[in-house]
């Protein structure tokens, strides 16, 4: 019976050889005659099985000379070949060789070259040369390719060359050992026990090699492709499938003889000891590993997955036992049949569940909706179908195809279907991975959005709290001032309360508007009227505010009149926010231009622009200034210290904040309102040259006609956008009493400045600046006694101003009180780290502000007392810890070291001291006066006198020498000054020290 090559690949039966079909039958005649008239000659192939005479030899030592001797010829019999069943596998241990004899008579007219093939493990062909000499050729299916006599282009078939002389009879002797492995069933049936012309085999070989190359090429391409997939994606199902397909390709190459012909010609790769147990097992192992992952066997059939692994181990173990048995017997043909076939039977029984389990797993997976498992089942069915097709074709001869082609096509189709299934699985995995990544990205984005939203809300509420706390501070403070000093504040107080109350109402309205915009509940009340006139009234309402900063505010339009639909409230909010911001960030003497124009192409639209010549907006921040989630936290250069954000100074414009400087509402609300009106808003800017905001709105004419309003109505409505400013912000020119201290107020809200002035006027002389940048410049020139500053301001915030003040030795001694709405611990710590001496949260108690300011003045008085006593300069040691030294001690010691280095120089002046210390005379005087409450000249004289006392007490110098060493030209002046400082004249000090030395 014919054993199918690739069914055995999966069955993994160790028996592993393919018996040859077409065994010889006893026939008539003893000589094979070659005649040109024969049909076989025309076909180029003669079957000689019926002409073989066979002798079964149980020894290994019989020589050809003995076998070819005339006396030995009677031992050959025609029927011994069938009786010995040498084409089977059970010759038994007593049978070593089979000798065969073949006589060929040529009736041809010329000599001819033929090839002869007889299938066996080892074949020795002896051709008589004369009575005592024989030509010897070797071949055989298990004989290494290198040891074969004939190594021509017919290496796939272990044939031998045969030269047949014309008109002569040639007697051939074969010594055969073992059955061996025929290459393919159709090859064995076609060429076994035949002589044939080379061109006949060449035609067959060309076709076979072409088909083999195509099949092997497809398999190698699939294997390499999936190996690359594994290296790229680390999917082990691709790795195991790749190795499984490589194994199949290797099996085909082994069966076809290519591995011996082209790769390992010195090795017998088709020997049953190596080929069947090892190669088949390795291939089936990777098939198992591939199927296990492909079908997800541990998940679907976990118990059977373990059983399959155990059965595979048993298969391996029995295979190893068979290998040991064959090796011990010296060859497969020497193995005793009984024990051998018991092991083979065990393997056959074990193989049955090995086939069934993956099929059952595939059915279970397919039943659960796994379409890739359905492809797996189709692949297995295709492999089984090819075997049935081969048998049907053999029975009915439907197609004249070689038998091996069915197996190769079936195997290749199965592999390609498996590859399709893996591709589908990998695609599904990739889709799942992509979906998971997208879900993770969405989750991360959502988490980031939530964090950003939380951070925004925190910033928003912090900023809006600032905007609420400032008016509340003024309202509560003014109420207290009116109650305490009604005559002084009865006129201004109520107006300030009303103004800040309106500001609070505006903030609430803006928050509600944003909320309604987000929920889609904001109503729109369009009217049809002259929009140009309405815009003009809005612009005119800001003229007084612009004039106070000497800013030229101009409005122009083309056309001069335009009756269209517009929403008065929303349009007022948009334009008022933009103009308010433009005025706020335009410097003194600048210009703000508001223009309106009608565009007809491609559709009719109204565009109005607000242009200023302020600091502008940095390009990297321009795209996000309308984003409520983008907050410009104060940065280290512009103020603040947040790494993630930027200051308004860096932006050149308030980060999406309101027109009053920063609640996170104004520009964001403007953007939302523009889109609510089905329009758009854009911003253009060039740093240092200003910004241009453009609002484009669609033109319609379907709303009710007419809108009752007047300039006073508009002025009242937009007043909340106009920051109130006192007519005279400058410092009042009045005499300052010696008892009054100077306080610098840095605050951008005029009402807050007026309120703080009211609190401090009795004790302090107040000077005000509107932002940190101007406040810093004023502090460096004025050298005030104390600075009170807001934190959130344009240009430069209070934190950055405080840092720069404390880093400058000219102003480092000035106490700073920060006022802010940020009352949390982190903000308080940030303020103190910036160098603030006190931190008050709005709304603050006026008594607390006075007490804090008074305490700081008192601390400065204590510091002055410390610095009046020059002994600290001589007590400090260089190894003192830095934290134990007062910050201003460094300045005083530097000052003293310069003076000490010039003590003997009677010409040393204050101008020289200022030059070496790096300060102007006025600045040094003010700073030193604030620190020690004494003049520089007095300090220099005291430093000289204290040094003189040291010299008198610790050296042997006389009074005159000491006076000269400390820079006194006149001895009497020195004595008088010394007595005034210490209450003793220099001579008394010197005499006292001399008496002490004598007593010692």
CORJO-V881102 format. One record per residue. PSI is psi in degrees with one decimal (NA if undefined). BURIAL is + if it has 9 or more other ideal C-beta (glycine too) atoms within 8 Angstrom, else -. Layout:
BEGIN
psi={PSI;PSI}
burial={BURIAL;BURIAL}
END
This chain:
BEGIN
psi={143.4;123.0;125.3;131.6;-52.0;-18.8;-39.4;-26.4;-43.6;-30.9;-30.6;49.4;128.1;-18.8;-40.9;12.2;161.0;108.1;149.3;134.6;157.4;52.6;153.3;143.9;141.7;135.5;176.2;155.0;145.9;-3.9;134.0;116.7;132.3;115.7;138.7;-19.3;-9.6;145.7;-36.7;-37.6;-41.0;-36.5;-15.4;20.1;129.5;133.4;126.6;12.3;-31.8;-6.2;6.2;138.5;132.5;142.5;126.6;119.5;127.6;4.6;169.3;-1.3;-3.8;129.2;163.1;-33.4;-39.1;-39.2;-35.1;-6.4;143.2;-31.7;-20.6;-12.6;-32.7;-17.0;-18.6;137.7;146.7;-29.3;-0.1;-26.3;-45.6;-38.4;-37.7;-16.7;47.0;-15.4;-6.8;-159.2;13.9;53.7;-29.2;161.8;-19.5;-12.9;119.7;-49.3;158.5;125.1;139.7;146.6;137.5;128.8;129.9;126.6;126.6;122.0;18.8;159.8;-5.4;156.7;149.0;143.2;130.4;171.5;145.6;140.7;132.0;125.9;125.7;167.3;-46.9;135.8;124.9;120.5;126.4;124.8;119.1;133.5;-45.7;-161.5;-20.3;-7.0;146.2;141.9;129.1;126.5;147.0;145.9;-168.0;151.6;-25.7;-0.1;128.8;145.2;-36.0;-25.7;-4.9;146.5;-44.0;116.5;35.0;-154.3;11.3;32.7;-21.8;-37.6;123.9;64.7;173.3;148.6;146.9;119.8;117.9;113.4;150.1;134.4;16.8;160.3;129.8;124.3;126.3;142.9;131.4;135.9;117.8;137.0;122.6;161.7;-41.7;-165.7;110.7;152.4;-52.1;153.6;-44.7;-31.9;-42.4;-43.9;-30.7;-41.4;-5.2;135.8;44.8;155.5;142.7;153.4;147.4;-36.9;-26.3;-45.9;-34.0;-42.8;-43.4;-41.5;-38.7;-44.6;-43.9;-43.0;-37.8;-47.6;-39.8;-44.2;-39.4;-46.8;-49.1;-38.0;-42.9;-45.2;-43.8;-38.5;-43.8;-43.6;-46.1;-40.5;-45.4;-26.2;-39.8;-41.0;-42.1;-45.3;-30.1;-44.0;-10.5;40.7;111.6;-21.1;-35.0;-38.2;-50.2;-37.8;-40.3;-45.7;-35.8;-45.9;-38.6;-39.1;-42.3;-44.2;-39.0;-39.5;-45.0;-41.3;-37.2;-47.2;-32.1;-13.0;-0.3;-34.4;-35.6;-35.2;-39.4;-24.5;-63.7;71.4;-17.1;-3.2;148.5;84.6;-14.1;11.3;137.0;-29.2;-36.7;-46.6;-57.7;-58.8;-42.4;-54.7;-45.6;-41.1;-43.5;-43.1;-45.2;-31.4;-46.6;-29.4;-40.6;-48.0;-39.5;-48.8;-37.3;-44.1;-38.6;-44.2;-4.3;49.8;-40.9;-25.2;-38.9;-50.7;74.9;-37.6;-47.0;-24.7;-42.2;-39.2;-42.0;-41.1;-40.4;-44.5;-37.8;-37.5;-41.6;-41.3;-43.9;-42.9;-47.3;-35.2;-41.0;-37.4;-40.2;-42.8;-45.4;-39.7;-42.9;-41.9;-40.3;-32.5;-11.3;6.2;157.4;-33.6;-8.8;0.1;137.1;131.3;-37.2;-64.0;-36.0;-48.9;-18.6;-44.8;-41.3;-36.5;-41.0;-42.7;-38.7;-39.4;-40.7;-33.3;-28.9;-53.9;-23.8;-31.8;-38.2;-40.9;-50.2;-33.9;-42.9;-40.7;-39.1;-41.6;-44.1;-42.3;-40.3;-37.8;-29.8;4.7;8.5;103.4;-27.9;-32.6;-35.0;-39.3;-37.2;-45.6;-40.7;-39.3;-45.0;-43.1;-38.4;-39.7;-41.8;-38.0;-36.3;-34.3;-42.4;-41.7;-38.1;-43.1;-42.9;-41.9;-34.6;-34.7;-42.1;-5.4;50.4;-45.2;140.4;64.9;145.8;148.6;-39.1;-24.7;-33.5;-47.0;-43.6;-43.8;-42.9;-43.4;-44.1;-42.0;-42.2;-44.9;-43.5;-37.4;-41.7;-42.9;-39.0;-42.5;-42.1;-41.2;-41.0;-42.2;-45.7;-36.9;-43.3;-43.4;-41.1;-40.7;-42.0;-40.5;-44.2;-43.8;-41.1;-42.2;-41.8;-42.2;-39.5;-40.8;-42.4;-41.8;-44.1;-42.1;-40.0;-42.7;-42.1;-40.0;-40.9;-43.5;-42.7;-39.6;-42.9;-43.9;-41.6;-45.3;-40.9;-46.9;-42.4;-49.3;-33.6;-46.6;-42.3;-32.6;-40.3;-43.6;-31.8;-40.9;-36.0;-52.4;-36.4;-39.6;-43.8;-44.2;-49.9;-41.2;-43.2;-35.1;-40.5;-39.5;-41.1;-38.7;-38.3;-38.5;70.1;-36.2;-34.3;-31.8;6.4;-26.6;-52.0;-35.0;-54.4;-37.2;-41.0;-39.7;-45.3;-42.4;-44.6;-29.2;-40.0;-35.6;-42.2;-41.9;-39.7;-42.0;-44.6;-43.5;-40.8;-41.1;-44.3;-38.2;-45.4;-43.1;-43.5;-34.2;-42.6;-34.1;-1.5;23.7;12.6;122.3;154.1;123.7;86.3;145.5;161.8;114.7;-175.9;103.9;-28.7;-44.4;-39.6;-43.8;-39.0;-42.5;-39.5;-45.7;-42.5;-26.3;-17.4;1.9;-44.7;-39.0;-40.6;-39.0;-33.9;-25.9;10.4;41.1;133.5;111.6;121.6;142.4;133.6;152.4;154.5;106.5;177.6;-19.4;136.5;111.3;110.8;178.3;137.3;161.7;105.3;-48.8;-46.3;-40.8;-38.7;-43.7;-44.8;-55.0;-38.5;-41.7;-46.0;-43.9;-42.1;-44.9;-42.5;-44.7;-40.6;-38.1;11.3;130.6;168.6;134.7;7.0;-166.5;144.8;125.3;130.6;122.1;150.6;137.7;152.9;131.5;135.5;-18.7;140.6;-23.5;162.7;121.3;155.9;125.9;126.3;143.6;146.4;116.4;134.0;170.4;43.0;-158.9;-16.1;-176.7;135.1;139.6;-37.1;-18.1;-11.4;-42.0;-16.2;12.9;-18.7;-2.1;117.9;-21.3;3.3;103.6;131.8;87.2;146.0;127.6;172.7;-23.2;-36.5;-10.8;132.8;-99.9;-2.3;129.8;-28.8;-18.9;-172.0;152.5;166.1;-30.3;-37.9;-37.6;-30.2;5.0;153.0;133.7;155.8;74.1;174.7;174.8;-14.8;7.7;13.6;49.1;1.8;25.8;-49.5;-67.1;-34.7;-43.6;-40.7;-44.1;-47.5;-40.8;-38.3;-42.6;-30.8;-34.6;15.3;28.7;-161.5;159.2;136.7;160.1;136.5;143.9;149.6;116.6;131.2;-10.8;1.7;-176.1;153.8;120.6;126.7;130.8;123.8;126.3;143.2;150.5;122.2;163.5;64.0;-4.0;166.6;142.8;139.2;141.6;118.0;115.9;165.0;167.3;-38.5;-37.0;-44.6;-42.4;-39.9;-39.9;-37.8;-4.1;-27.7;-22.3;-10.3;114.0;127.6;136.6;139.8;150.9;-34.9;96.1;-23.1;161.2;133.5;135.5;101.6;160.0;136.8;122.2;153.5;-28.1;-16.5;139.1;153.5;126.9;134.2;118.3;122.4;101.4;133.8;-4.3;116.8;-36.3;-39.6;-38.2;-44.7;-38.9;-45.0;-36.7;-43.8;-34.1;-41.1;-12.7;-31.2;-30.4;-22.7;150.0;119.0;133.1;132.7;144.9;148.6;-11.8;171.4;-34.6;-47.7;-33.2;-39.9;-44.0;-41.9;-39.6;-35.9;-25.7;-36.3;-33.7;68.5;167.9;-28.3;150.8;130.7;121.8;144.3;164.9;-52.6;104.4;157.6;172.7;-63.8;131.2;173.8;-33.7;-47.1;-39.7;-42.2;-42.2;-47.4;-34.4;-45.3;-21.3;-11.3;120.5;-15.5;-29.4;3.9;-21.5;-9.9;124.7;142.1;128.4;123.8;133.0;129.3;161.7;-12.3;100.1;4.9;163.8;-41.3;-42.7;-38.3;-43.8;-40.4;-40.8;-42.5;-36.3;-27.8;-10.0;5.6;142.5;-22.9;155.8;113.8;133.7;138.7;148.1;132.9;160.0;130.3;-32.3;-39.8;-40.5;-44.0;-42.1;-44.2;-44.9;-42.6;-41.3;-41.2;-37.6;-39.8;-41.3;-37.1;-34.3;-39.2;-38.4;-38.2;-40.8;-38.3;-44.0;-17.3;-31.9;102.8;-2.9;-25.4;-27.5;-28.3;-11.1;-28.2;136.1;148.5;-23.5;9.6;140.9;143.8;-37.7;-15.3;-1.4;130.6;141.4;-35.8;-10.8;-33.9;-45.1;-45.5;-38.5;-37.6;-43.5;-44.4;-36.5;-36.0;-44.5;-42.4;-35.1;-16.2;21.0;-40.0;-8.7;103.1;-17.6;-0.2;126.8;170.9;-35.1;-41.8;-38.7;-43.8;-38.8;-41.9;-31.3;-18.3;33.9;156.7;161.4;-42.2;-42.9;-44.2;-41.1;-47.0;-42.5;-46.0;-36.8;-40.2;-33.5;-38.1;-5.2;38.3;164.2;161.9;-42.0;-43.3;-39.1;-42.0;-44.4;-42.1;-38.0;-39.9;-43.2;-40.8;-36.4;-38.5;-42.6;-39.3;-44.2;-39.6;-36.5;-22.6;-1.8;173.3;9.2;145.3;176.8;-42.0;-43.5;-39.8;-42.4;-43.1;-41.2;-27.0;13.7;17.6;122.9;-33.4;123.9;-36.3;-39.0;-40.3;-45.2;-42.8;-45.6;-38.1;-43.6;-38.2;-33.5;-41.0;-8.9;3.2;147.1;163.8;-35.9;-39.9;-40.9;-44.0;-42.7;-40.3;-40.5;-35.9;-40.7;-39.0;-38.0;-36.7;-37.4;-29.6;NA}
burial={-;-;+;+;+;+;+;+;+;+;+;+;+;+;-;+;+;+;+;+;-;-;+;+;-;-;-;-;-;-;+;+;-;+;-;-;-;+;-;-;+;-;-;-;+;+;-;+;+;+;+;+;+;+;+;+;+;-;-;-;-;+;-;+;-;-;+;+;-;-;-;+;-;-;-;+;-;+;-;+;+;+;-;+;-;+;-;-;+;-;+;-;-;-;+;-;+;+;+;+;+;+;+;+;+;+;-;+;-;-;-;+;+;+;+;+;+;+;+;+;+;+;+;+;+;+;+;+;-;-;-;-;-;+;-;-;+;+;+;+;+;+;+;+;+;-;-;+;+;+;-;-;-;+;+;+;+;+;+;+;+;+;-;+;-;+;-;-;-;+;+;+;+;+;+;+;+;+;+;+;+;+;+;+;+;+;+;+;-;+;+;+;+;+;+;+;+;+;-;+;+;+;-;+;+;-;-;+;+;-;+;+;-;-;+;+;-;+;+;+;-;+;+;+;+;+;+;-;+;+;-;-;-;-;+;+;+;+;+;+;+;+;+;+;+;+;+;+;+;+;+;+;+;+;+;+;+;+;+;+;+;-;-;-;+;-;-;+;+;+;-;+;+;+;+;+;+;+;+;+;+;+;+;+;+;+;+;+;+;+;+;+;+;+;+;+;+;-;-;+;+;+;-;+;+;-;+;+;-;-;+;+;-;+;+;+;-;+;+;+;+;+;+;-;+;+;-;-;+;-;+;+;+;-;+;-;-;-;-;+;-;-;+;+;-;+;+;+;-;+;+;-;+;+;+;-;+;+;+;+;+;+;+;+;+;+;-;-;-;+;-;+;+;+;+;+;+;+;+;+;-;+;+;-;+;+;+;-;+;+;-;+;+;-;-;-;-;-;-;-;-;-;+;+;+;+;+;+;+;+;+;+;+;+;+;+;+;+;+;+;+;+;-;+;+;+;-;+;+;-;-;-;-;-;-;-;-;-;-;-;-;-;-;-;-;-;-;-;-;-;-;+;+;-;-;+;-;-;+;+;-;+;+;+;+;+;+;+;+;+;+;+;+;+;+;+;+;+;+;+;+;+;-;-;-;-;-;-;+;-;-;-;+;+;-;+;+;-;+;+;+;+;+;+;+;+;+;-;-;+;+;-;+;+;-;+;+;-;-;-;-;-;-;-;-;+;+;+;+;-;+;+;+;+;+;+;+;+;+;+;+;+;+;-;+;+;-;-;+;-;+;-;+;-;+;-;+;-;-;-;-;+;-;+;+;+;+;+;-;+;+;+;+;+;+;+;+;+;+;+;+;+;+;+;+;+;-;-;-;+;+;+;+;+;+;+;+;+;-;-;-;-;-;-;+;+;+;+;+;+;+;+;+;+;+;+;+;+;-;-;+;+;-;-;+;+;-;+;-;+;+;+;+;+;+;-;-;+;+;+;+;-;-;-;+;+;+;+;+;+;+;+;+;+;+;+;+;+;+;+;+;+;+;+;+;+;+;+;+;+;+;+;+;+;+;+;+;-;+;-;+;-;+;-;+;-;+;-;-;+;+;+;+;+;+;+;+;+;+;-;-;-;+;-;-;-;-;-;-;-;-;-;-;+;+;-;-;+;+;+;+;+;+;-;-;-;-;-;-;-;-;-;-;-;-;-;-;-;-;+;+;+;+;+;+;+;+;+;+;+;+;+;+;+;+;+;+;+;+;+;-;-;+;+;-;+;+;+;+;+;+;+;+;+;+;+;+;+;+;+;-;+;+;+;+;+;+;+;+;+;+;+;+;+;+;+;+;+;+;+;+;+;+;+;+;+;-;+;-;+;+;+;+;+;+;+;+;+;+;+;+;+;-;-;-;-;+;+;-;+;+;+;-;+;+;+;-;+;+;+;+;+;-;+;-;+;-;+;+;+;-;+;+;+;-;+;+;-;+;+;+;-;+;+;-;+;+;+;-;+;-;+;+;-;-;+;-;-;-;-;-;-;-;-;+;-;-;+;+;-;+;+;+;+;+;+;-;+;+;+;-;+;+;-;-;-;-;+;-;+;-;+;+;+;-;-;+;-;+;-;+;-;+;+;+;+;+;+;+;+;+;+;-;-;-;+;-;-;+;+;+;+;+;+;+;+;+;+;+;+;+;+;-;-;-;-;-;-;+;-;-;+;+;+;+;+;+;+;-;-;+;-;+;+;+;-;+;+;+;-;-;-;-;-;-;+;-;-;+;+;-;-;+;-;-;-;-;-;-;-}
END
